[in-house]
Amino acid sequence: MAEQLLKAKPLIVAPKHKTEWLNLLDGLNRLSVALLLPISIFILWWLAANLGWMPEQILPSPEVTWQSFQSLAATDLWWQLGVSLQRLIMGVVLGVVAGVLLGVLLGNSKQADQYISPTFFALAIIPTLAWLPLLMLWIGIENALKVFIIFKATLIPITLQVQTGVRCIAPQLKEMAAILQLSKPILFYRLLLPAILPYFMTGLRLALAAAWTSLIAVELLASSEGIGYLMVMGRQLFQLDMVFVCIVLIASVGIVFDLLLQLAERKWVFWPHTVLAAHGLSQRKRHSWLKAWAIPMILLLLWFIGTSKLAVVELSLASPIQVIQALSHGISDGSLITAMYHSLYRALLGLLIGGSIGVITGLVLGLVKPLEDIFAPTFNTLRLIVIFAWIPLITAWFGLGDLSKTVFISLATFFPMFISTWKGMRNVPIQLHEVSQVLHLNVWQRLEILIVPSISPAVFSGFRLALLYAWMASFGAEYLMGSGIGIGSYMMAAQQHFEMDRVIAATVLVAALGAILAWLGKKAEDSATAWRNHHG
């Protein structure tokens, strides 16, 4: 036996330097494939601009855009970016602190959860832009408005993720901590922090994306400085080279933020998420619904007292009775219903167009690996560009009518549907692909029998997000793309005439419709993925 072992041929192991060289070549090959589409787009851009395929006012050449960047960089480009980043940091810090505190409170206390969560979720579902007419009247259009919008955009994802992290602490760990009588500092560092950190990092990535998007939107609408304001100036002066520079800068900031958070998450979070079943569902008590309505009723009472007994200025806050009258009048004369119809129509049309293209693109890239290698990296980069940064270009290319609004909403809904479908395709078990090969299934059979049922949870998860994106983008289109009939235009017109009763009445309708859309999205997801709850 010993002689056989000595005579046996040793395994051939590639030298370490050779393995590193092969890995380097593989990385360079993937990079070259990923750069194929961006380089092709750049060449097409250069040809279209320099050969006169499109007027320079519509499509500035790369040379002109580069010259514009150099000129802006030598003047106030970095100062304008600094103003925007200062607002972003202030709002994000405030939102993170408040979100962590509120999330820990809601996760630890069932009483606080029952009293606060329903009101918090009801307010959270209202699109951020829907608050603008009210906030403009209450706090003006200066820095306070921008910081508050960023604060709200940050608060919601941080609170939800931290609350989930606290709820997912295993009961056994809580019991062990109680037995050991750990002090509060040790309890925080040894139990609470490890539990919420993975969820907090996820929430922070979502919060930064939402905050950066909200900031650009509000700077486009109401600002005299900042990177969004610079884009507005470029659009108004029809200097699209300036708009191109701002879009690239906005995209670069988004990419840097995302990369930094990915690095931080890999460094600080090196343990898996806990099982989500740790938070058991307690039996609902007969009168528990009263707790959910406690805070809304208190707020309504304070609102009524404040507008009647304390003589709050009517221009700042209309009374509940005035709001009800405005709501009734808007419904009876058809103005509110008409405005809501147009906004909802645009939102659903954009969702149908952008969502369908997103699903088809995700399926094709998931099925054809060479196309995935070429297109997926570029699409992943484009999704990091703040959606509102495209508005100056869309209005320049498609005008200010319904077409530009539909294009914008379609673009907003394309990315969540594409990303969710593509990710779902990548997560299809390898065994299903092997089964399809063994059974010699064609493409349509693979889609119908194996792939579509497998990716439906991911697709409908993206659908719920796209539904809310469509509703948000519908507001953004009306606010930032000129005149038109819609609930956003209705609210802005009422705000300009200081008709607070109409503004609040429209906000109530927006909140109600947003809640209905979220509920319908959840029901659609539950219905389409009901098979997951049945086991053979």
N, C-alpha and C positions, 0 to 999 in steps of 0.2 A: 504493500500500500504506500509506504514511504517512498519507494523507488518510483512508483507511478506518479506521485505528486511532484517529485523532483524532475521527472521527464516531461510533465505536462507543459504545454506552451502557455506562456503568460498571456493575460488579456491585454489587448492592444488599447492603450489609453492615450488619447491625443494630448500632446504637451499643453501646458497651461497657456503659454503665449499663443499657440495655434487656436485654442478654443476662444480666447479673447479676440483674436483676429477675425474668426468666423462670426462671433457675436457682433463685432463692429461692422462687418460687411452686411450682416442681416439688418442691423439698425439703419445703415445708410440706404439700403434698398427700400425699406419701409418709408423712410423719410422722402426719398426721391419720388415714390409713388404718391405719397400724401401731398407733395408739392406740385404734382402734375396739374391738378385742377386750378389752384391759385395762379400758377404761371400761365396757364392757358387763358384764364380770365383777364390777366394783366395784358397779355398780347392782344387779345380781342379788344380790350379797352383802348390800347395804343393805336391799333388799326382804325377803330371806329372814330376816334378823335382826330387823328392826323390825316386820314384819307377823306375826311368830310362826310362820313356816313351819318353823323348827327351834328347839329350845330354846337358850337363851343359853349353857348349859353345853357344848353341842356346837358352836355357831357364835356367837361373840361378835360384837357389832355393830362397825362401823368406829369409831363414837364411843367405845365402851368400849376398843377396841384403842388408839386414839390417847391416851386418858387413861392407859392402862397404860404406853404408851411414855413419856409425860411423867413419870409417877411413877418408872419405872425409871431414866430418864435423870437424874433429880434425886438418885438414890441410888447404886446400884452398877453400872448397866448398862455404862458406859464402862470401869469398872475390870475387870469380868468379861471384856469384849472385849479389853482390854489384856493380861490374863493369857493368853488364847488366842493373841493375836498374838505375844506374847513367845515362847511355846512354838514357834509356827510358824516364826518367824525363826531361832531357834536350830537347830531340826531341819533347815530348808531350807539354811541356810548350811553346816552340817556335811555334808549330803548332796550339795550342789553341789560342794564342794571334793573330797570323796572320789570323786564320780562323774566329775568332770573328770580327775582323776589316773588312776583306773582305766580310764576310756574311752580316754585317750591311750595308756596302757600296752597295752591289748588291741588297739588299732588299729595300733600301731607294731610290736609284737612278736608274731610268729607263734607262738613258743614259749609266751609268756604266754597267748596266746589258746587254744592247744591244752590247756594245763594248767588254766587258771582258768575259761574260759567255760562249759564243761559244768556245773561245780559251781555257778557263779553263776546260770545260767539255771534249774537245778533248784531252787535256793532261791528264786529270784525268782517262780516260778510258783505257790508256795504263797501263798494269800490272806493279806494282812496280818493280818486278824483271827484267822486260825488260829494265829498266834504268841502271841496274848494269854495263853492259859492258862500257857504256858511262861514268858513274860516276867514275868507277875505273880508267879510263884514265885521267879524269879531276881533281879528288880530292884524288886519291889514295885509299888505303884500310884501313886506320887508322880510328880513332874515327869520323872524319868529315863525312865519308861515312855512318856510322851507324846512326849518328844523323840526317843527311839529309834524309835518307830513312824513319826514324821514323817521321820526320817533314812532309814529303809528305803524309805518311799514315794517319797522324792526321789531316792535313789541309783539306783534301777533305770532310770527313763526318761532321766536325765542320762547314765548310763554307756552305754546303748544308742545314744543319739543322737550322743554325742561319738565313740564307736567308729566309727559309720557315717561321720561327717564326716572322721575321720582316714583311714579306708580309701579315701575318695573323692578324696584328693589325687592329681592326675594324675601318673603316673610321670615324665613329662617335666619337671615342675616339681621333683621330687625330684632328678633327675639334674642339672638346671641349678643347684640349690642346692649340690650336691656339687662341681660344677665351679668355682663361684664361691667355694667354701669360706666360706660365710656363717657368722658367729658364731651361737651359740645364741640370744642375744636377738633378733638380726635374723631368724633362722630362725623364731622363734616369732611375731614381729609380722608378718612378710611372707608366711609360708607357712602355718603351723599355724593361727593365729588366724582369718585369712579363710576357711580351709577349714571349720573346725568351728563358727564363729559362727552360720551359718544353722541348723544342726542343733541347736546348743546352745540357741538361742532356742525352737525347737520343743520340745525336751526340757524346758526350763524351764516352758513353759506347761503341759505335761502333768504335770510334777512338782508345780507349785503346786496344780493341781486335785486331784491324788492326795493331797498332803499336807494340804490343807484338809479334804478328805473324811475322811481317816484320823483327823485330830485331833478332828473333831466326833464321830466314832464312838466313839473311846476316851474322850472326855469324857462322852458319854452313858452309857457303861458303867461307868467307874471314875474319878470325879473329885469333888472337893469345891469346885471353883471353875472358872470359865471359862464361855463362852457355852453350851457343851453342857450343863454342869451346871445352868445357869439354865433351860434347856428342860426338863430332868428335873424340876426343882422345880415348874415350871408344870404339867407333866403330872400329877405326883403330887398337887398341890393342886387339880387339875381347873380351873386358870385358863388356858384356852386362849388368852385374849387375850395372856398373857405368851409363850406358844408362838408366836403369830402375830408378835409383835414380834421374837422371836429369829430366826424364819425370814426375815423381811424384812432384818434386819441381816446374817445370814449370806449371803443372796443379794447384798446390796449390796457386801459385802467381795469376794465372788467376781467380781462385775461389774467392780469397780474394779481388781482384780488383772489381769483379762483385758484391759481397756482399756489399762492401763499397759504391759503386755507387748506389745500390738499397736503402741502408739506407739513403744516402744523398738525393736521389730523393724523398723518402717518407717524409723526414723532411723539405726540402726546397720547394718542389712543391706540393702544396695542393689545387690546383685549376685545372679545366679541360682545355684541349687544346681548343683554339679558333677554330671557324669554318674556314675551309680551303677556303671557297668561298670569303673571304674578299678581296683577291687580284684579282681584275677584269682583264680580258684579254682585252687589248686595241687593236683596229683595226690595222692590219699590214699595214704600209705605203709602197708605191711602191718601194722605194729605201732603205728600212730598212736593206736589206741583205748586203748592202755596209758596214754598221757599224760592222757586224759580221766578215767581212773579213779585217777590217782595221788593227787590231793588227797582224794577221798572215802575211799580206803583209809587214807591217813595220819590223817585225822580219825577214822575208825573205830578205828584202832589207839590213838590218844591217848584216845579215849572209853573203850575197854576198859581201858587202863592206869589212867586216872584214876579209874575206878569200882572197881577191884580193888586196885591196889598203893598208890594214894595216899589211899585211904579217903575219897573225896568223899562228903559227906553224901547219903544215899539220898533224902531229901526234896527235894534240889535237882536230882539227876540220877540216873536209874535206869541200870543197866548194860545193854549190848546184849542180854545173855542174858535179862534180865528183860523187856525190851521185846519180844523175840521170843516169850517165853512169854505175855505179855499179848496180843500180836497173835494168837497161836494160840488162846488161850482165848477171846478176843472173837469170833473167827471160828467156833470150834467150838460155842459156846453161842448164837450168833446175835445177840448184843448189838451187835457192831460192824456186822455186815451189815445188821441192821434199821435202825440209826441212819443208816448210809450210804444205804440205800434211801430213807428218808423225805426226807433232805436233797436227794438227787439228783432225786427225784420233784418236790419243790417247785421246784427250780431249773429243770428242764425244762418244767414246767407254766407257770411264770412266763415263761420264755423264749418258749414257744409263744404265750401270750396277748399279752404286751407286744411281742414281736418282730413278730407278725402285724399288730397295730394300728399299729406303727411303720412297717412297709413300706407298708401301705395308705395311711396318712396321707401319707407321703412321695410316693407315686405320685399321689395326688389333688392335693396342692399343686403338684406338678410339672406336672400336666396342666392345671390351672385357675389361671391367673395371678391373677385377683381374690382367690381364696381364699389363694393364696400370700402376697399382699401383706398380707392381714388376719392370718393365723395364724402365718406363719413367724417374724416378729420376736418374738412372745410366746413361742413354743416355744424359740427360741434363747436368750431370757432365762431361761426356766424351767430349761433344762439346766444353767445355771451355779449353780443352787441345789444345795448338797451333798445327795446323795440321802438320807443318814441324818437330815437335818433334818426329813424328812417323817414320821419314825417316831412322834413323839408325837401328831401329828394322825391318822395311820392307825390307831394303837391306840385313840385316843379314838372314832373313827368306826366302826371295824370290829371292835373287841375285840382279844383276845390269842390267838385261835385261828388255825387254818390259813388262814382267809380273809384275815386281815390280812397274813400272811406272803406269800401268793400275790399280793396287791395290791402289796406292797412290791417283790417281785422283778419283777413285771410292769412297774412304774414304772421300775425300774433298767435293764431291757432295752429299754424303749420308745425312750429317747433315742438310744442308739448306732445302732439300726436305722432310726429316723426320719431322723437326720442323714445317715447314709451313703446312704440311698435318695434323699432330697431332693437332696443334693449330686450324686449320680449323675444324677438327672433334669436338673439345671441344666447338667451337662456333656455332655449328649447333643448331638452335632454338629448344627448348624443345617441341614446338608444332609439329614439324615434326616427332619427335620420337613418340609422342602420336598418330598422324595420322597413322603412319606405324603400330602401335599396333591395332588401331581400324580396319584398312583394312586388318589385318593379312598378311602383306607383309613378304616374306622370305628375307634372307640376300641379295641375288642378286637383288631382286626388290627394296629393300631399297636403295642399292648402286646406282642403275641405275636411279631411279625416284627421290629420295629425296636427298641423301647424296652427290653424285658426283656434281650435279649442284650447291649445296650449298657451297661446299668447293673449287670449281674450281678457284675462285679469289685468295684464299690463296695459292693453289697449284702452279698456274702460277706465282704468285709473288715469290715464292721460286724457281721456274724454272729459272726465269731471274737471280736471284742471283747465282744459281748453275751453270748456263752457264758461268758466269764470273769466278766463282771459278774453273771450269774445265779448262778454258784457263790459269788462273794463276797457277794452279797446274801442268799443262803441262810444263810450264817454270821451275817451281821448280824441277820437276822430271828430266828434262834434265840437269839442273845446278848441282844438288846434287846427282844424281844417276849414275855417270860415263858416259861412251861413249854412242853414239847412234845418229841416224839421227833425226834432228829436228831443228826448227828455233832457239831455245835457244842454242843448240850446235853450230849451224852456227855462231851465234853472239859471243859466247865465243871464238871460234876458230879465228874469225876475230879480236877480241879484243887482243888476245894473240900475233897476228902478227901485231898489231898496224895498222890495215886496217880500218880506221875510216869511209871511204866511204861505205864499206860493212856493218859495224855496224849500221850506220844511215839509210841506205837503208832498212835493215831488220826491224829496229824500225818503219819506216814509214809503212811497210807492216803490222806489228803487230798492229799498231794503227788503220789502215784501217779495218783489219779483226775484231778487238775488237769492233769497231763501228758497223760493219755489224752484229756481233753476238748480240750486245745489241739491235739493231733495230729489228732483227728477233725475239728476245725474247719478245720485246714489242708488235710486231705485233701478235705473237702467243697468248699472254695474251689478247689483245684486241679482237681477233677473237673468242677465247674460252669463253670469258665473255661478248660478245656483248649483250646477253639477258638482262644484267643489265640496259642497256640504253633504253629498251623498256618497256613501262608500258601499261598494259591492260586497 
